[in-house]
Amino acid sequence: MLAVVEAVRDLSTAMFSPLGASKAQRAEVRCYTEVPFKLGTGKNASRPDGLVQVSYGKSTWTALVEVKTGTATLDADQINGYWDIAREQNFDAVVTVSNEIAPSKDSHPTEGLKVRTNSKVKVHHYSWTALLSMCEVIKEHHGVDDPDQAWILGELIRYLRHPNSGATAFDDMGPEWVAVRDAARDHALRRNDPAARDIAQRWDQLLRFAALRLEADIGQPVTQQLPAAQREVPKRVQYLVDRLTSDGLLDGVLRIPNTVGDLELSVDLRARRITAAVSVTAPDDRGGRARCTWLAGQLDGDVDRRLVVEAFAKNARSATTATLEQVRDDKDCLLGDDKKDPVRFRLSLTREMGVARKTGRAAQGFIDSVLALITDFYGTVIQDLTAWSPKAPKISRPTPAPEPDTLTGDDEPPALSVPAEAEAPPGSDPLGDTSTPGPLLRSEPSDYRPWS
């Protein structure tokens, strides 16, 4: 892996620049394996699996790397020892790689690490699934300009996909799964049961694994979305344990860029059902029937008939519910008795939950059913929906008044017409002035005669 990291700049940038290394394309990347270090005055040398240096200009970022494959797990004492070496050598980080999936983005799957949040030397973790997803996004969606580097990256992807590579997917809910599954169905799960805590942690790992798989498919970052109160791992685990023991539920949210809403996932262990849902804001520039038509028109015929649509009117106490098939037949079925316009829709799809602990068995596994629902719901529902956006307001321009007709030099003036009854009698002024004409104020032509 380190040889590919050194050869393919796009991979080293994606892998190490989020951790603090330079992202400059011309940065120099050097990787070393099995470098011996002595800590303090100790006689025994420690040999981390690798050392990575990214240099650009006068700055150099250095990290120790520890790698595990297959079922091997990371050891807290070993990582703490490498962290001490990194501090003594003024390195920047310790990076671990294994099949373990951290419960959250910024956490580590290994408990008992002595690294502190304000430590100069950080400890970061990548799962093999995360690295495979990263490689697939780079090669299939972003592209690698250099053909040799593209070929090398493709060979790494082919190797990691091989079942004998030691880079395995998340395929096991753990030895406590069957007991917790059955206890939840029988309302017999206790809050202080360690098995409930184990399943809660594995559920979050499954969500992160599902996000990485979907990210590799669409080429965009998919993240698990947590409320502020659950962003610390202990609080998140306690929330899941409470939900699991009180209601038999597990839930989570995945955020995908440029979609109408987050993908909400819920598992009901008592009913043995899993549900995927998304909320859609209704357009407010049209009536209720047109809003329902707008939603149904965006979903094609491949959508599962069991898709349920809920319409929420403003200040309504409950939603009006119908299947997508019913909405297509009758656009008014979501308006309810009061015919209020919906302001929000919620689309949900529910399927039977797989019960087996592992994937690839004769009986459908729990992990298989969750991953299949996420892929189908995103591919047939979410990716086809476009969020409504209001039209841009138009500039109001006053209508110009028509201009009066004007005469040109070539036009004849209109003839003056006088009604017959208004004609002046003989001997009178045609303008109606019958007074005696006064003296002339200017010289007149010799043949001038006033009207008579």
C-alpha positions as CSV (number, residue, x, y, z in Angstrom):
1,M,0.0,0.0,0.0
2,L,2.8,2.5,0.9
3,A,4.4,2.0,-2.5
4,V,1.2,3.0,-4.2
5,V,0.8,6.0,-1.8
6,E,4.3,7.2,-2.9
7,A,3.6,6.6,-6.6
8,V,0.1,8.0,-6.9
9,R,0.0,11.6,-5.8
10,D,-3.8,11.8,-5.9
11,L,-4.1,9.0,-3.3
12,S,-1.5,10.5,-1.0
13,T,-3.3,13.9,-1.2
14,A,-6.7,12.3,-0.4
15,M,-5.3,10.2,2.4
16,F,-2.9,12.6,4.2
17,S,-3.9,16.2,3.4
18,P,-7.0,16.0,5.7
19,L,-4.6,15.0,8.5
20,G,-2.3,18.1,8.0
21,A,0.0,17.2,5.1
22,S,0.5,19.5,2.1
23,K,-1.9,19.1,-0.7
24,A,0.4,20.7,-3.3
25,Q,0.6,18.6,-6.4
26,R,4.4,19.0,-6.5
27,A,4.9,18.0,-2.9
28,E,7.4,15.2,-2.5
29,V,6.1,12.0,-0.9
30,R,8.5,9.4,0.6
31,C,7.5,6.2,2.3
32,Y,9.7,3.8,4.3
33,T,8.9,0.4,5.9
34,E,10.0,-1.2,9.1
35,V,12.0,1.8,10.4
36,P,13.5,0.9,13.8
37,F,13.2,3.4,16.6
38,K,14.5,3.3,20.2
39,L,12.4,5.1,22.8
40,G,14.5,6.9,25.5
41,T,17.3,4.7,26.8
42,G,15.5,1.4,26.1
43,K,17.4,-1.3,24.4
44,N,14.6,-2.9,22.4
45,A,13.8,-1.2,19.1
46,S,10.2,-0.6,17.9
47,R,9.5,-1.1,14.2
48,P,6.3,0.6,13.0
49,D,5.1,-0.8,9.7
50,G,5.8,2.4,7.9
51,L,6.8,6.0,7.9
52,V,5.5,8.6,5.6
53,Q,7.0,12.1,4.8
54,V,5.2,14.7,2.7
55,S,7.5,17.7,2.0
56,Y,6.8,20.9,0.2
57,G,9.1,23.9,0.4
58,K,10.4,24.2,3.9
59,S,7.6,22.2,5.6
60,T,7.6,18.5,6.2
61,W,4.8,16.4,7.6
62,T,5.8,13.1,9.1
63,A,3.6,10.2,10.3
64,L,4.2,6.6,11.6
65,V,1.9,4.0,10.1
66,E,0.6,0.8,11.6
67,V,-1.3,-1.7,9.5
68,K,-3.4,-4.8,10.4
69,T,-5.3,-7.1,8.0
70,G,-7.9,-9.8,8.4
71,T,-9.2,-10.3,11.8
72,A,-6.2,-8.8,13.6
73,T,-7.1,-5.8,15.8
74,L,-5.1,-2.8,16.8
75,D,-3.4,-2.9,20.2
76,A,-3.6,0.1,22.5
77,D,-0.2,-0.5,24.1
78,Q,1.5,-0.7,20.7
79,I,-0.2,2.5,19.4
80,N,0.7,4.3,22.6
81,G,4.3,3.3,22.2
82,Y,4.4,4.6,18.6
83,W,2.7,7.8,19.9
84,D,5.6,8.3,22.4
85,I,8.1,7.7,19.6
86,A,6.4,10.3,17.4
87,R,6.4,12.8,20.2
88,E,10.1,12.2,20.9
89,Q,11.0,12.5,17.1
90,N,8.8,15.6,16.7
91,F,6.6,13.8,14.2
92,D,3.1,15.0,13.4
93,A,0.8,11.9,13.6
94,V,0.3,8.2,14.0
95,V,-1.9,6.6,11.3
96,T,-3.5,3.2,11.8
97,V,-5.1,1.0,9.2
98,S,-7.2,-2.1,9.9
99,N,-10.6,-3.7,9.2
100,E,-12.0,-2.1,12.3
101,I,-14.5,0.8,11.6
102,A,-14.5,3.7,14.1
103,P,-17.9,4.6,15.6
104,S,-17.6,8.2,14.3
105,K,-15.5,10.1,11.9
106,D,-13.1,11.7,14.4
107,S,-12.8,8.8,16.8
108,H,-10.6,5.7,17.0
109,P,-11.8,2.1,17.2
110,T,-9.2,1.2,19.9
111,E,-10.0,2.0,23.5
112,G,-7.3,2.9,26.0
113,L,-5.3,5.4,23.9
114,K,-3.5,8.0,26.0
115,V,-3.5,10.6,23.3
116,R,-5.2,13.8,24.3
117,T,-7.3,16.2,22.3
118,N,-4.7,19.0,22.7
119,S,-1.7,16.8,21.9
120,K,0.6,17.9,19.2
121,V,0.8,14.4,17.8
122,K,-2.5,13.1,16.6
123,V,-3.7,9.5,16.1
124,H,-5.8,8.9,13.0
125,H,-7.5,5.8,11.7
126,Y,-8.5,4.4,8.3
127,S,-10.5,1.3,7.7
128,W,-9.6,-0.8,4.7
129,T,-13.2,-0.1,3.5
130,A,-12.5,3.6,3.7
131,L,-9.3,3.3,1.7
132,L,-10.9,1.1,-1.0
133,S,-13.8,3.6,-1.3
134,M,-11.2,6.5,-1.5
135,C,-9.4,4.7,-4.3
136,E,-12.6,3.9,-6.2
137,V,-13.8,7.5,-6.0
138,I,-10.4,8.8,-7.3
139,K,-10.2,6.4,-10.2
140,E,-13.8,6.1,-11.3
141,H,-15.2,9.5,-10.6
142,H,-12.4,12.1,-10.3
143,G,-9.9,10.5,-12.7
144,V,-6.1,10.3,-12.6
145,D,-4.3,12.3,-15.3
146,D,-1.1,10.2,-15.4
147,P,-1.9,6.9,-17.2
148,D,0.8,5.0,-15.2
149,Q,-0.5,6.2,-11.9
150,A,-4.0,5.3,-13.0
151,W,-2.9,1.8,-13.8
152,I,-1.1,1.4,-10.4
153,L,-4.1,2.7,-8.6
154,G,-6.3,0.2,-10.5
155,E,-4.1,-2.6,-9.4
156,L,-4.4,-1.6,-5.8
157,I,-8.2,-1.6,-6.1
158,R,-8.1,-5.0,-7.7
159,Y,-5.9,-6.4,-4.9
160,L,-8.1,-4.9,-2.1
161,R,-11.2,-6.4,-3.7
162,H,-9.7,-9.9,-3.7
163,P,-11.0,-12.1,-0.8
164,N,-7.5,-13.1,0.1
165,S,-6.1,-9.6,0.5
166,G,-7.0,-9.4,4.2
167,A,-9.1,-6.2,3.5
168,T,-12.5,-7.4,4.5
169,A,-15.9,-5.6,4.5
170,F,-18.1,-5.1,7.5
171,D,-19.8,-8.5,7.4
172,D,-20.5,-9.5,11.1
173,M,-22.8,-8.0,13.7
174,G,-20.8,-9.8,16.4
175,P,-21.4,-12.7,18.8
176,E,-24.0,-10.8,20.8
177,W,-26.3,-10.2,17.9
178,V,-28.7,-13.1,18.2
179,A,-29.1,-12.7,22.0
180,V,-29.8,-8.9,21.6
181,R,-32.1,-9.4,18.6
182,D,-34.3,-12.0,20.5
183,A,-34.3,-10.1,23.8
184,A,-35.4,-6.9,22.1
185,R,-38.3,-8.8,20.5
186,D,-39.3,-10.3,23.9
187,H,-39.1,-6.9,25.7
188,A,-36.3,-8.4,27.9
189,L,-33.4,-6.2,27.0
190,R,-31.9,-4.3,29.9
191,R,-30.1,-0.9,29.8
192,N,-27.1,-2.2,31.7
193,D,-26.6,-5.2,29.5
194,P,-23.1,-5.0,27.9
195,A,-24.4,-6.8,24.8
196,A,-26.8,-3.9,24.1
197,R,-23.8,-1.5,24.1
198,D,-21.9,-3.8,21.8
199,I,-24.7,-3.9,19.2
200,A,-25.2,-0.1,19.5
201,Q,-21.6,0.4,18.6
202,R,-21.7,-2.1,15.7
203,W,-24.9,-0.4,14.4
204,D,-23.0,2.9,14.0
205,Q,-20.1,1.0,12.4
206,L,-22.6,-0.5,9.9
207,L,-23.9,3.0,9.1
208,R,-20.4,4.3,8.4
209,F,-19.7,1.2,6.2
210,A,-22.9,1.9,4.3
211,A,-21.9,5.5,3.8
212,L,-18.5,4.5,2.4
213,R,-20.1,2.0,0.0
214,L,-22.6,4.6,-1.3
215,E,-19.8,7.1,-1.6
216,A,-17.9,4.8,-3.8
217,D,-21.0,4.3,-6.0
218,I,-21.9,8.0,-6.5
219,G,-18.4,9.6,-6.2
220,Q,-19.6,12.2,-3.6
221,P,-18.9,12.2,0.2
222,V,-21.6,10.5,2.2
223,T,-21.6,11.2,5.9
224,Q,-23.4,10.0,9.0
225,Q,-25.3,13.0,10.4
226,L,-25.5,13.3,14.2
227,P,-27.3,15.9,16.3
228,A,-25.1,18.1,18.5
229,A,-26.1,16.1,21.6
230,Q,-24.8,12.8,20.2
231,R,-21.5,13.9,18.6
232,E,-19.4,12.5,21.4
233,V,-19.1,8.7,21.2
234,P,-20.2,7.9,24.8
235,K,-23.4,10.0,24.4
236,R,-24.2,8.5,21.0
237,V,-23.8,5.0,22.4
238,Q,-26.0,5.8,25.4
239,Y,-28.7,7.2,23.2
240,L,-28.7,4.1,21.0
241,V,-28.8,1.8,24.1
242,D,-31.7,3.7,25.5
243,R,-33.7,3.5,22.2
244,L,-32.8,-0.2,21.9
245,T,-33.9,-1.2,25.4
246,S,-37.0,1.0,25.6
247,D,-38.4,0.7,22.1
248,G,-36.4,-2.0,20.3
249,L,-35.3,0.6,17.8
250,L,-32.0,1.6,16.1
251,D,-31.8,4.7,13.9
252,G,-29.4,6.8,11.9
253,V,-29.2,9.5,9.3
254,L,-27.0,9.7,6.1
255,R,-26.4,13.0,4.4
256,I,-25.7,12.9,0.6
257,P,-24.8,16.2,-1.2
258,N,-27.3,17.9,-3.5
259,T,-30.3,15.8,-2.5
260,V,-33.7,16.9,-1.4
261,G,-33.1,15.6,2.1
262,D,-31.3,13.3,4.4
263,L,-31.7,9.5,4.2
264,E,-33.3,8.4,7.5
265,L,-32.9,4.8,8.5
266,S,-34.8,3.0,11.3
267,V,-34.7,-0.6,12.4
268,D,-37.5,-2.1,14.5
269,L,-36.1,-5.3,16.1
270,R,-39.5,-6.1,17.6
271,A,-41.4,-6.0,14.4
272,R,-38.4,-7.3,12.4
273,R,-38.7,-4.4,9.9
274,I,-36.3,-1.8,8.5
275,T,-37.5,1.6,7.1
276,A,-35.8,4.1,4.9
277,A,-37.3,7.6,4.5
278,V,-36.7,11.1,3.2
279,S,-38.6,14.4,3.8
280,V,-39.4,16.7,0.9
281,T,-40.5,20.3,1.1
282,A,-43.6,21.0,-1.0
283,P,-43.6,23.9,-3.5
284,D,-45.6,26.9,-2.2
285,D,-46.4,28.5,-5.6
286,R,-49.3,26.2,-6.5
287,G,-52.3,24.5,-5.0
288,G,-52.5,21.3,-3.1
289,R,-53.4,19.0,-6.0
290,A,-50.6,20.5,-8.1
291,R,-48.2,19.9,-5.3
292,C,-49.1,16.2,-5.2
293,T,-48.7,16.0,-9.0
294,W,-45.3,17.6,-8.8
295,L,-44.1,14.9,-6.4
296,A,-45.6,11.9,-8.1
297,G,-44.3,13.1,-11.5
298,Q,-40.7,12.9,-10.4
299,L,-40.9,9.2,-9.5
300,D,-40.7,6.7,-12.3
301,G,-42.2,3.2,-12.6
302,D,-39.3,1.4,-11.0
303,V,-40.3,2.6,-7.5
304,D,-41.4,-0.1,-5.1
305,R,-45.2,-0.2,-4.9
306,R,-44.9,-0.3,-1.1
307,L,-43.5,3.2,-1.0
308,V,-45.7,5.3,1.4
309,V,-46.3,9.0,1.0
310,E,-47.3,11.2,4.0
311,A,-48.5,14.7,3.5
312,F,-48.2,17.2,6.3
313,A,-50.3,20.4,6.1
314,K,-49.5,23.5,8.1
315,N,-50.4,23.2,11.8
316,A,-52.0,19.8,11.1
317,R,-52.0,17.4,14.0
318,S,-51.4,14.3,11.8
319,A,-50.4,13.4,8.3
320,T,-52.5,12.2,5.5
321,T,-51.1,8.8,4.2
322,A,-51.3,7.0,0.9
323,T,-49.2,4.7,-1.2
324,L,-47.5,6.2,-4.3
325,E,-49.9,4.1,-6.5
326,Q,-52.9,5.7,-4.8
327,V,-51.4,9.1,-5.3
328,R,-51.0,8.5,-9.0
329,D,-54.6,7.4,-9.4
330,D,-56.1,10.2,-7.2
331,K,-54.0,13.4,-6.7
332,D,-56.6,14.6,-4.1
333,C,-56.1,11.6,-1.7
334,L,-53.3,13.3,0.2
335,L,-55.3,16.5,0.8
336,G,-57.5,15.1,3.6
337,D,-61.0,16.0,4.4
338,D,-60.2,19.7,5.0
339,K,-58.4,20.0,1.7
340,K,-55.5,21.8,3.2
341,D,-52.4,22.3,1.0
342,P,-49.4,20.1,2.2
343,V,-46.2,21.9,3.1
344,R,-44.1,18.8,3.4
345,F,-44.0,15.2,2.2
346,R,-42.3,12.2,3.7
347,L,-41.6,9.2,1.6
348,S,-40.8,5.9,3.3
349,L,-40.1,2.3,2.3
350,T,-40.3,-0.6,4.7
351,R,-39.0,-4.1,4.2
352,E,-38.5,-7.3,6.2
353,M,-35.3,-7.3,8.3
354,G,-32.7,-9.9,7.8
355,V,-32.0,-11.9,11.0
356,A,-28.7,-13.6,10.4
357,R,-25.6,-12.4,12.1
358,K,-23.3,-12.5,9.1
359,T,-23.5,-11.8,5.4
360,G,-23.5,-14.3,2.6
361,R,-25.5,-17.0,4.4
362,A,-28.5,-19.0,3.2
363,A,-30.8,-16.8,5.4
364,Q,-30.6,-13.1,4.6
365,G,-28.2,-11.4,7.0
366,F,-29.2,-8.2,8.9
367,I,-26.3,-6.3,7.2
368,D,-27.4,-7.5,3.8
369,S,-31.0,-6.3,4.3
370,V,-29.8,-2.8,5.5
371,L,-27.4,-2.3,2.7
372,A,-29.9,-3.4,0.0
373,L,-32.6,-1.1,1.3
374,I,-30.2,1.9,1.4
375,T,-29.0,1.2,-2.2
376,D,-32.5,0.7,-3.5
377,F,-34.1,3.6,-1.8
378,Y,-31.4,6.0,-2.9
379,G,-31.3,4.7,-6.4
380,T,-35.1,4.6,-7.1
381,V,-36.3,7.5,-4.9
382,I,-33.9,10.0,-3.6
383,Q,-31.6,10.4,-6.7
384,D,-34.7,11.1,-8.9
385,L,-36.1,13.9,-6.7
386,T,-35.3,17.5,-7.3
387,A,-35.9,20.1,-4.6
388,W,-38.4,22.8,-5.4
389,S,-37.0,26.3,-5.7
390,P,-39.1,29.5,-6.2
391,K,-38.9,31.3,-9.5
392,A,-37.0,34.5,-9.7
393,P,-39.2,37.6,-9.2
394,K,-39.8,39.6,-12.3
395,I,-39.1,43.3,-12.8
396,S,-42.3,45.3,-12.9
397,R,-42.2,47.6,-16.0
398,P,-45.0,50.2,-16.5
399,T,-46.8,50.0,-19.9
400,P,-45.9,53.2,-21.9
401,A,-48.9,55.4,-22.9
402,P,-49.5,55.7,-26.7
403,E,-48.0,58.8,-28.2
404,P,-50.3,61.2,-30.1
405,D,-50.2,61.4,-33.9
406,T,-47.8,64.0,-35.3
407,L,-47.7,65.7,-38.7
408,T,-44.7,65.6,-41.0
409,G,-43.8,68.1,-43.6
410,D,-45.4,66.0,-46.4
411,D,-48.7,65.6,-44.6
412,E,-51.7,67.7,-45.6
413,P,-53.5,69.4,-42.7
414,P,-57.0,68.1,-42.1
415,A,-59.8,70.1,-43.6
416,L,-61.9,72.2,-41.3
417,S,-65.5,71.1,-41.5
418,V,-68.2,73.4,-40.3
419,P,-71.7,72.2,-39.7
420,A,-74.4,73.7,-42.0
421,E,-76.4,75.2,-39.2
422,A,-73.2,77.0,-38.0
423,E,-72.6,78.8,-41.3
424,A,-72.6,82.6,-40.9
425,P,-75.4,84.6,-42.6
426,P,-74.6,87.0,-45.4
427,G,-73.1,90.2,-44.2
428,S,-71.9,88.8,-40.9
429,D,-68.6,87.8,-39.6
430,P,-68.0,84.1,-40.2
431,L,-66.6,83.8,-36.7
432,G,-69.7,85.3,-35.1
433,D,-68.3,88.9,-34.6
434,T,-71.1,91.3,-35.8
435,S,-69.5,94.5,-34.5
436,T,-68.5,97.3,-36.8
437,P,-65.0,96.8,-38.1
438,G,-62.5,99.3,-36.6
439,P,-59.8,101.2,-38.4
440,L,-57.0,99.4,-40.1
441,L,-53.9,99.2,-38.0
442,R,-51.6,98.5,-40.9
443,S,-51.5,99.3,-44.5
444,E,-53.8,97.2,-46.7
445,P,-53.4,96.2,-50.3
446,S,-55.3,98.5,-52.6
447,D,-57.7,95.8,-53.6
448,Y,-58.5,94.7,-50.0
449,R,-62.1,94.5,-49.1
450,P,-63.5,93.2,-45.8
451,W,-66.1,90.5,-45.9
452,S,-69.6,91.6,-46.7
